[in-house]
């Protein structure tokens, strides 16, 4: 079974609800999960699968509790070849920078040679009343590849 680090960027708690839902599901399948609501780059390592779940704030900004991690990636530019990850971007399509935080993190991870296991999931708050349901459906499509 896989060891999974779940990094959460949240403002109002929806991303944390998604993280907790996915963590419970994955642990029920025998995986070992650690959920971080204020992760530092040093908290994670390449031997663990990385699942990022982030809301978007302001003008496509990364939430404050995930900003330190994102800044460390951008500033230090660690070579991340061999790292595997999946990413959920949450946002509101009525705003210009819909899912901007997740899109920026996804691009940054790929620039650093990390490998996305699946295509990024974008959850639109104007469509999904229960983002955890959409996220769980997405996870079930690829969880057997962990």
N, C-alpha and C positions, 0 to 999 in steps of 0.2 A: 504494500500500500504506500501511497505517497505522503510525504510531509509537505505541508502547504502553509505559506505565509500569506495572510490576507491583510492588505494595507488599505485603510479606509480614509478617504477624504470627505468629510461631512460638515455641514453647517447646521441643518435642522433635524438631522437624525435619520433621514430616509436611507442614506447610503449605509449607515450602521445597521439598520434593520435588514437590508439586503445581505450584508456581510454575515450577520448572525444567522439568518435563514440558511445561507449557503454553507456556513460552517457546520451547523447542526446536521444538514443533509450529508455532507461529506464525511463527517465523523460517524454517522450512522452506517456509512459504507465501509468503515474501517480505516479511513485516512486520519492523519494527525494534523490538526489545524491550530495555528496561532493567529489571533486577530490583533492587529495593531491600530490604535486610533491616533497615535502620534509616533510614527516610525522614523527612525534614523537609518541612513544607509548601512551603518554598521550592524543593525538589528537583523539583517537578512543575509543569506548566503546562497551561492549558486547551487548547492545540493538540494535546496527546497524549491518546490514550484511556487511561483509568485502570482497571486491573484490580486489585482488592484481594482478597487471600486471607488469611484470618485464622483461627487457632485461638481457642479460648476458654479462659480460665484462671479459677481460683478461683470466685467467685460471679458468673460472666458477664463477667469482666474482659477487657480488651484486653491482649494480651501486652506485656511491657515494651518490646520492640524497636519496637512500633508506637504506644506510648503518647504519645510526643512529637508525632507527627503528629496523633493523635486529639485531644490536648489543644489543639493549635494551632487545629484546626477549631472546637472548642467555645469556646475563649477569644476568638479573633479573629473568628469568624463571618464568614468572607469570602463575598461574594456569588459563587456558583459557577454562575450561569446560563450555559449554553453548554458546561459540562463534561459529558462522557459517561463512563459507567463501567459496570462489571459487578462483582459481588461474590460471593465464595465464603466461606461461613461454615462452619467445622468445629467439631464438638463431639461430645459423648457424651450421648445421650438419657436415660441413667440418672441424669443430674444435673439439678437443678431449673432451672438457667439455661442450658439447651441452646442452643448457638449464640448466646449472649448478646452476645459481642463483635461478631460480624458483623451481628447485628440492630441493635445500637446504632449502628454505623458507617453502615449503610444508612439508618437514620432520620435521622441527622445530615446526611448528604450531601443527602438529599432536602429537609430543612428549609432547607438553604443553596442550594437551587434546582438542584443537579446532577441530571442526568437518567439514570436507569438504562436501559441499552439492553435488558436482559432482566431477568426475575425472578431474585432472589437464589437461588443454589444452596446448600442446606444439606446437608452431608455428615455422617452419623451414624457414629461410630467403632464402634458396636455392630452396624452393618449392613455397612459397607464396610471390607474388609480392605486394599484398595488404593484410597485416595481419589483418587489421580492418574488412575485408570481412569474413575471416575465424573465427575471434572472434565473430562477430555478428551472424553467423550461429550457432556457439556453444551456445551462449547465448539464442538464440531463442528456443533451444531444452529443456531448463530447467527453463526459466524465470517465468513460471507460478507457480513454487514451492516456490517463494520468499514470 
